[in-house]
């Protein structure tokens, strides 16, 4: 009988980053989002408490809602479609977007990205973000290290659509198996990257902090909560 063959893991050549979570802590912006949700619903006569908001957020995360904000509003509206639609429209006003400001850069992440670049790794984005995020990353000093600078606002693909990841790989000239994906959501980041054969790191932070995989196929290769832990995890995955 022939000896069993073993698949040798591909050498890691690239690292893809989500923006919200690993790079941008989004603490202030998510507080603003919660306040805007409450204001939009209260304008429709719906009273929101801290407990009901927390429960609605947990529901959105646990059900893997593609748009967590729409799901939260739907839950808080008592599943009233008309109220939810009007509140969601208020929530997405330009005034709300204007108060968010720029990126809330995670301490230490810029230095890590610079180090990865210096090590010869190709770096890119895999993010559901508007076009303006690129200029913000440039202002933070991160953009210059990115070989792939496209986000969903450029091409219209939105995670968990695997075409967003495949486009990044094509631009970087690598295969998915040669990539590590770093993101904060199992549904948008880990699950689709796993399907493509990427190695994955879940950065537990923010609104989706407690999100859990639905099966073993959605388990990340590593879970981290700090830049220090991310650095260590990347070191292990790039060495293997």
N, C-alpha and C positions, 0 to 999 in steps of 0.2 A: 504494500500500500504506500502510495506517495506520501511524503512528509507534508504536514500542513503548511500552508503558506501564511505568512504574516504580513499585514498591510503596514508599511512603514509610513508614519505620519509625515505629511508634507512639511517642508521647512517654512516657517513663518516669514513672510516678506512684507506684510502690510498690517496695519491696525486701523480699523474704522471706529470712529467715535460718534455717538449721539451727542447733541449739544446740550439739551435740557437734561440735567442730572449730573452726568460725569464732568462736564465743563462748566455749565451754568447752574448754580445751586437753585435758582428760581425761588428762593425763600420769599423775597418781597413781592415778586410778580404773582406767586400763587396766593399769597395773602390778599393781594389786590383782586385776583380772580374770584376768590371766595366772597369778598366784599361786594364785588360786582354782581355775582349770582344772587346774593341776598337782596341787594337793591333792586335788581330786575324783577325778582319774584314779589317783593313787597309792593312794587309799583302795580302789580297785578292783584294785590290784595291777599297774597300768600305770606303768612308769617313764618319765618325761619329761625330756629333756635340752634345753638351750638351743637346740641345732641342730634337734632334732625339732619343738620348739615354733615356731621360726622358719619351718621348712618347711611346717608345718600352717597357719600364719597366711598365708603366701604363697599356698598352695593355696586358702584360703577367699576371699582377695581376688581372685585371678586368675579363679576360677570364678564370681564375682559371687554368692556365697552370700548368700541373704536374711538368714540369721542366722549371722554369722561365728563366734560362739562355739560354736554347735551343730556347725558344719562342722569347726572346729578339734578339738573333742572327738571327733567321728566319725573324723577322720583319725588322731588319736593313739591311738584305741582299736583301730586296725587294722581298722576297719569292722565291729566287733563291736557289733551293735545293742543287746543287753542291757546290756553294759558302758557303751556310750555313753549310753543312756537313764538309767541310774542315776547316772552321773557328771554328766550335764546337770542332773538333779534336785538333786544336791548343790550344784552351781555356782549354781543359782538360789535358794538358801536365803535367808531373811530376814537371817541373820547376815552373809552376803556384802554384801547391800545396805546394811546398817547401817554398814559400815566405810568407805564411799566418801566420806562427808562431803558438802560442798556443791560449788557450781560453782568450778572453777579458772579464774577469769576471765582471758581473754587480755589481756595488756597493751595498752592503747590502744583496745580494741574499744568500751568504754563511751563514750569521747569521740567516736569515729566515729559511733556510733548517735545520740548526742545532736546531733551536727552535721547528720546526715542529716535528723533530725526538724526541726531549726531551719530547714533548707532547704525544708521543706514536703513532703517525701516521706512517704508512708504506709508504716509499717513493720509487719511481722508475722512470725509464726513458721511454719515448715513443717518440723516435727520429729517424729520417733518418740520421744516422751518421756512419762513418767508425769505425772500431774496436779501432783505436788509441785514440778515444775520452775518453775512460774509463781511460786510464793512465793519460790523461790531467786533468780529473776531480779529480783523486786521488791527483795529484800534487797541485791542487787548494784547497785541503782539503775537498772537497764535497763528493767524492766517498765513504768514510767510512759511510756516512749516508744512502746510497742507498741499499735497500733490493733487488731491481731488477735492475741489472746493464747491461742488454742486450740492444743493439740497432740494427738497420737494418743490420749492418755489421755482426752480429752474425748469423742471421737466414734467411736473404734475404727478409723478409716482409718489405714493404715500405708503409708508410702512403700515402694515406688514407685507405689502406688495414686494415680492422678492426682486422685481425688476429694478427697484431702487438700489439694492445691494449689488446686483449683477452689473448695473451701469457703473457703479464705483469700481468694481473689479476690472471691468473693461478699460476704464480710463487709467487705472493704475498698472495695467498689463499683468495682472496676477489672476490665479485661479481662486475660487472661494476657499478651497482647502488650505490656501496659503495665507489666509486672513484670520485675524482676531477681531471680533465685534465687541465693543464696550458700550453697554446701554443700561438704562434703568427700568426697562419694562420687559417682562417675559413675553407678552403678546406681540409687541411691536419690534423688539430687538432680538431676544434670545431664540424664540420659536422659529422665526423665518431664517435667521442665520444658521441655526442648527440644521434646518432642512437642506440648506445649501452645502453643508459640510464644513462650515467655519467653526473655529474654536470661539467660545463665548465667555464673557465676563459680565456678570450682573452686578451693577453698582446700586446697592440698596440705599435709596434716598428718595425724599420727596413724596408726592402724592401716591405713587405706586409702591411705596416702601414694603408693604406687607403682601404684595401680589405673590401667589404661589403657582407653581406649574400644575397643569392639568394631567400630565403623565410624565413618565421618565424621559420621553423624547424632548421635553422642554426644559430639562435640567441644564443649567450652565456648567461650564467646566470649572468655574470659580465664582464665588460671591465675595464682594468686598464692600466696605463701608467708608473707607478713607482712601486718600491718595497714596498713603504709605502701603496699605494693603493692595491697592491696585498695582503699584510698582512691583511688589513682590510677586503677585499673580502673573503679571506680564513677563517677569523674569523667568518664572517656571515654564510658562507656555512657549516662550521664544527659545528656550534652551532645549526643549524636548523634540 
